[in-house]
């Protein structure tokens, strides 16, 4: 099912997509300015990722994915014949730094053709007004619902789930399971607040009682938040947290002896839970994960044959380069470029508006040979369409080379 859009969170909040402090570029030619290149002029892709700071593990994974994707794209003919030229810079995970780096790149005379605003919503949101003003195409792997606003940001697309499609499949599944009272504990940041609003909105639509509580990113104790949620007598607990705040959340649950079913949404599944909280604690959480995250997953209704083939072509490259965390940041970041390439090749143009129109018009599996994730972009919705049928449920006891090893 498709979910109705709710009020977009304020743009003042910074979202987390990340500049990658690669501090280096795969190449750095000084050809014509971005958006005006023709023929064999490089198609400039500028990425910001958190190569340092608290999210550096994920930022470095994104940078590695971009480097490997650049090799694949150029071997396959580039963007409608133009070779991809990658520049990755480090914003330390800070939105203000990301904005500064983007402005410097635009003013340098090497205006990018495509911007990958990184890993987190706190970094992505402040970049979009500038990108819209400059007419620069962007594809993000961040999830804040504010990023999916085609009227305001007609040249921005997403490859990951938004808050609506993080909360939606979970609410859908919990209703099927027969739960009526749901507690949700989230990280107190831009994405967490957006997710919390989505859970409350969609839960109400489905007739579920939903209580939410937020834990600061740097918190060491979440006892008070769990006690607050427990006072509502929930039948099930949903953990929606990406980053270090998940540790005090689960410690508080154990401390209070809360023995209720515990689920983790796709945001929670986007990190190495066994490494973060321990195998015993991770095994007690039923995760909703992307099918390509799970070791041995075969094509199904949730996992198309084309997606599996694209994954099987990309994953060995990551294994050879070295996988340092879960596979999620690698795949979503790879898909940011794969989507833009598909749009350019379908449009037979590298002009930003033509690529956007091609993506909005719908892309078939044959037109997206490199793309791994879920599609479904339209003129009204620039992010993928995800339902409970497009994720898999798994208990994550361990991970192996970035993949979840667990039981369905």
C-alpha positions in Angstrom: 0.0 0.0 0.0 1.0 3.6 -0.5 1.0 6.0 2.5 -0.5 9.5 2.5 2.1 12.2 3.1 2.0 14.0 6.4 3.3 17.4 7.3 6.9 17.9 6.3 9.3 18.6 9.1 10.8 22.0 9.3 13.7 22.7 7.0 15.6 24.5 9.8 16.6 21.1 11.2 19.7 19.6 9.6 19.5 16.1 8.2 22.3 13.6 8.1 23.7 12.7 4.8 27.2 13.3 5.0 30.2 14.6 3.3 33.0 12.1 2.8 36.3 13.3 3.9 37.9 11.4 1.3 40.0 14.4 1.1 40.8 13.2 -2.3 39.1 12.7 -5.6 39.1 9.8 -8.0 40.0 12.4 -10.6 40.1 16.1 -10.8 40.0 17.5 -14.3 39.3 21.2 -14.8 36.9 20.9 -17.8 33.8 22.9 -18.5 31.5 23.8 -15.6 29.0 21.2 -14.4 25.7 20.9 -16.3 27.1 22.2 -19.5 29.5 19.4 -20.4 29.0 17.6 -23.7 30.5 14.7 -25.6 33.4 13.2 -23.6 33.6 16.0 -21.0 33.6 14.4 -17.5 30.3 14.1 -15.7 31.2 15.5 -12.3 29.8 13.7 -9.3 30.4 15.6 -6.0 29.8 13.7 -2.8 30.0 14.8 0.8 30.4 12.1 3.4 31.3 11.9 7.1 34.8 10.5 6.8 35.6 11.7 10.3 33.4 12.1 13.4 30.9 9.8 15.0 29.5 8.4 11.6 32.9 8.0 10.0 32.6 4.2 9.7 29.5 4.7 7.5 31.0 7.7 5.6 34.1 5.7 4.7 31.9 2.8 3.5 30.0 5.3 1.3 33.2 6.7 -0.2 34.4 3.2 -1.0 31.1 2.3 -2.6 31.3 5.4 -4.8 34.9 4.6 -5.9 33.9 1.1 -6.9 30.7 2.4 -8.6 32.8 4.9 -10.6 34.8 2.0 -12.1 31.7 0.1 -13.0 30.0 3.1 -14.6 33.0 4.1 -16.7 33.6 0.6 -17.9 29.9 0.5 -19.0 30.0 3.7 -21.0 29.5 6.4 -18.4 26.6 8.9 -18.2 25.2 8.8 -21.8 28.8 8.5 -23.0 30.4 11.0 -20.6 32.9 9.4 -18.1 32.1 9.8 -14.4 34.6 12.0 -12.4 34.2 11.6 -8.7 35.1 14.1 -5.9 34.5 13.1 -2.3 35.0 15.4 0.6 34.7 15.2 4.4 32.1 17.2 6.3 32.8 15.5 9.6 29.1 14.6 9.8 28.1 18.3 10.2 25.4 20.0 8.0 27.1 23.4 8.2 30.4 22.0 7.0 28.6 20.1 4.2 27.0 23.3 3.0 30.3 25.2 3.1 32.0 22.5 1.0 29.1 22.5 -1.5 29.3 26.2 -1.9 33.1 26.1 -2.4 32.7 23.4 -5.1 30.0 25.4 -7.0 32.1 28.6 -6.8 35.3 26.8 -7.9 34.4 26.8 -11.6 33.9 23.1 -11.5 30.1 23.1 -10.8 29.0 19.5 -10.3 26.5 17.7 -12.5 25.4 15.4 -9.7 25.6 15.8 -5.9 25.4 12.9 -3.5 24.6 14.5 -0.2 25.9 11.6 1.8 24.8 9.4 4.6 22.5 11.1 7.0 19.5 13.5 7.1 21.2 16.0 9.3 23.6 16.8 6.5 21.3 16.4 3.5 18.4 18.7 4.4 20.4 22.0 4.4 21.9 21.3 1.0 18.7 21.0 -1.0 17.7 24.7 -1.2 21.1 25.5 -2.7 21.0 22.5 -5.1 17.5 23.5 -6.2 18.6 27.1 -6.8 21.6 26.0 -8.8 19.6 23.5 -10.9 21.9 20.6 -9.8 20.7 17.0 -9.8 21.0 15.2 -6.5 20.3 11.7 -5.3 20.4 10.9 -1.6 20.4 7.9 0.6 19.1 9.8 3.6 15.5 9.2 4.8 14.0 12.4 6.3 10.5 12.9 4.8 11.4 16.6 4.2 13.7 15.4 1.4 10.9 14.0 -0.7 9.2 17.2 -1.9 9.2 17.3 -5.7 7.5 20.6 -5.8 10.2 22.3 -3.8 13.1 20.1 -4.9 12.3 18.8 -8.4 15.8 17.6 -9.1 16.3 15.6 -5.9 15.6 11.9 -5.7 16.1 9.2 -3.0 17.1 5.5 -3.1 16.4 4.7 0.6 13.2 4.6 2.5 11.7 7.8 3.9 10.2 8.0 7.4 6.8 7.1 6.0 8.2 4.0 4.4 10.3 3.1 7.4 7.3 3.3 9.7 4.7 2.1 7.2 5.8 -1.5 6.7 6.3 -1.9 10.5 2.8 -0.6 11.3 1.4 -2.8 8.6 3.1 -5.9 9.9 2.3 -5.2 13.6 -1.3 -4.9 12.7 -1.2 -8.2 10.9 0.4 -9.7 14.1 -2.6 -8.5 16.1 -0.9 -5.9 18.2 -3.0 -2.9 19.3 -0.7 -1.0 21.6 2.8 -0.1 20.3 5.7 1.7 22.0 8.4 3.2 19.8 11.8 4.4 21.1 13.8 6.6 18.7 17.0 8.7 18.5 16.4 12.3 19.2 17.7 13.8 15.9 16.1 15.0 12.7 15.5 11.5 11.3 14.2 10.1 14.7 11.7 12.9 15.0 10.6 12.5 11.5 10.2 8.7 12.1 8.3 9.3 15.3 5.8 11.6 13.6 5.3 8.9 10.9 4.7 6.2 13.5 2.1 8.3 15.3 0.4 9.3 12.0 0.3 5.9 10.4 -0.5 4.1 13.7 -3.5 6.4 14.2 -4.7 5.7 10.6 -4.5 1.9 11.3 -6.3 2.1 14.6 -3.2 1.4 16.8 -2.3 3.2 20.0 1.3 4.4 19.5 3.5 6.0 22.2 6.9 7.4 21.3 10.0 8.4 23.3 13.2 10.0 22.2 16.8 9.3 23.4 19.6 11.8 22.7 22.3 10.7 20.4 25.0 10.9 23.0 22.9 9.5 25.9 24.4 6.8 28.2 21.1 5.9 29.9 17.6 5.6 28.5 15.9 4.2 31.6 13.5 7.2 32.0 12.4 6.9 28.3 11.7 3.2 28.6 9.8 3.8 31.9 7.7 6.4 30.2 6.8 4.0 27.4 6.2 1.1 29.8 3.6 3.2 31.6 1.4 2.9 28.5 1.3 -0.9 28.9 2.5 -1.6 25.3 2.1 -5.1 23.7 5.2 -4.6 21.5 8.3 -2.4 21.5 9.8 -1.0 18.3 13.4 0.2 18.3 14.0 2.9 15.6 17.6 4.0 16.0 20.6 4.4 13.8 23.8 5.1 15.7 25.1 4.8 19.3 21.8 5.6 21.0 20.6 2.1 20.5 23.1 0.8 23.1 21.5 2.6 26.1 18.0 1.8 24.8 18.6 -2.0 24.9 20.5 -1.7 28.2 17.6 0.1 29.8 15.2 -2.6 28.5 17.3 -5.3 30.1 17.7 -3.3 33.3 13.9 -2.8 33.7 13.2 -6.4 32.8 10.8 -5.6 30.0 9.9 -8.9 28.5 7.8 -7.9 25.5 8.2 -8.6 21.8 10.8 -6.3 20.3 11.1 -5.3 16.7 13.6 -3.1 14.8 12.7 -1.2 11.6 14.8 -0.7 8.5 16.6 2.2 10.2 17.7 -0.1 13.1 18.7 -2.8 10.6 21.0 -0.4 8.8 23.8 -1.1 11.3 25.8 -4.0 12.6 23.6 -4.9 15.6 25.6 -7.9 16.9 28.8 -5.8 16.9 27.0 -2.8 18.5 24.9 -4.5 21.2 26.1 -8.0 21.3 24.8 -11.2 19.7 22.5 -12.1 22.6 20.7 -8.8 22.6 20.5 -8.6 18.8 19.0 -12.0 18.5 16.0 -10.9 20.7 15.0 -8.3 18.1 13.0 -9.1 15.0 14.3 -6.9 12.2 12.7 -5.7 9.1 15.6 -5.6 6.6 16.2 -5.1 2.9 16.3 -8.5 1.2 19.8 -7.9 -0.1 21.0 -7.5 3.5 20.4 -11.1 4.3 22.9 -13.8 3.5 21.6 -16.4 1.1 18.4 -14.5 0.2 17.1 -15.6 -3.1 14.8 -13.7 -5.6 11.3 -13.4 -4.4 8.4 -10.9 -4.5 10.6 -8.7 -2.2 13.8 -9.3 -4.2 13.6 -9.1 -8.0 15.9 -11.2 -10.3 17.4 -8.0 -11.7 18.2 -6.6 -8.2 19.8 -9.9 -7.2 21.9 -9.9 -10.4 23.0 -6.3 -9.8 23.9 -7.2 -6.2 25.9 -10.3 -7.2 27.9 -8.1 -9.7 28.7 -5.4 -7.1 29.2 -7.4 -3.8 32.4 -9.2 -4.9 34.0 -5.8 -5.6 33.3 -4.8 -2.0 34.6 -8.1 -0.7 37.9 -7.5 -2.5 38.2 -3.9 -1.3 37.2 -4.9 2.3 33.9 -4.5 4.0 34.1 -2.7 7.3 30.5 -2.5 8.4 27.0 -3.7 7.4 26.3 -3.7 3.7 23.5 -1.0 3.8 25.6 2.2 3.3 27.6 0.6 0.5 24.4 -0.5 -1.4 22.4 2.6 -1.0 25.3 4.8 -1.9 26.0 2.7 -5.0 22.4 3.1 -6.0 22.5 6.9 -5.9 24.8 6.8 -8.8 23.1 3.8 -10.5 19.8 5.7 -10.5 21.3 8.8 -12.1 23.1 6.8 -14.7 19.8 5.0 -15.6 18.1 8.3 -15.9 20.8 9.8 -18.2 21.0 6.8 -20.4 17.2 6.6 -20.8 17.0 10.3 -21.5 20.0 10.1 -23.8 21.0 13.4 -22.1 23.0 14.5 -19.1 20.9 17.6 -18.6 19.5 17.6 -15.0 15.9 18.2 -16.0 16.0 15.5 -18.7 17.3 13.0 -16.3 14.7 13.9 -13.7 11.9 13.6 -16.2 13.2 10.2 -17.3 13.3 8.9 -13.7 9.8 10.3 -13.0 8.5 8.6 -16.1 9.3 5.2 -14.7 12.3 2.9 -15.1 12.0 -0.7 -16.1 14.4 -3.4 -14.7 16.1 -3.5 -18.2 16.7 0.3 -17.9 18.3 0.0 -14.4 20.8 -2.8 -14.8 23.1 -1.5 -12.0 20.4 -0.7 -9.5 20.0 -3.0 -6.5 17.2 -1.6 -4.2 13.5 -0.8 -4.5 12.2 1.5 -7.2 8.9 3.2 -7.9 9.7 6.9 -8.5 7.0 9.1 -10.0 6.5 12.9 -10.6 4.6 13.0 -7.2 7.0 10.9 -5.2 10.8 11.0 -5.7 11.5 8.2 -3.2 11.0 4.4 -3.5 7.7 2.7 -2.8 8.2 0.3 0.1 5.6 -1.9 1.8 5.8 -4.9 4.2 5.9 -7.2 1.2 9.2 -5.6 0.1 11.2 -6.2 3.3 12.1 -9.4 5.0 11.8 -10.3 8.7 15.0 -11.7 10.3 16.6 -12.3 13.7 20.1 -11.0 13.4 22.4 -13.3 15.5 25.5 -12.3 13.6 26.9 -10.7 10.5 29.3 -12.0 7.9 31.1 -9.6 5.5 28.4 -7.0 5.9 25.4 -9.4 5.5 22.9 -10.5 8.2 23.2 -14.1 9.2 19.9 -15.1 10.9 16.7 -16.9 10.8 13.5 -15.7 9.1 
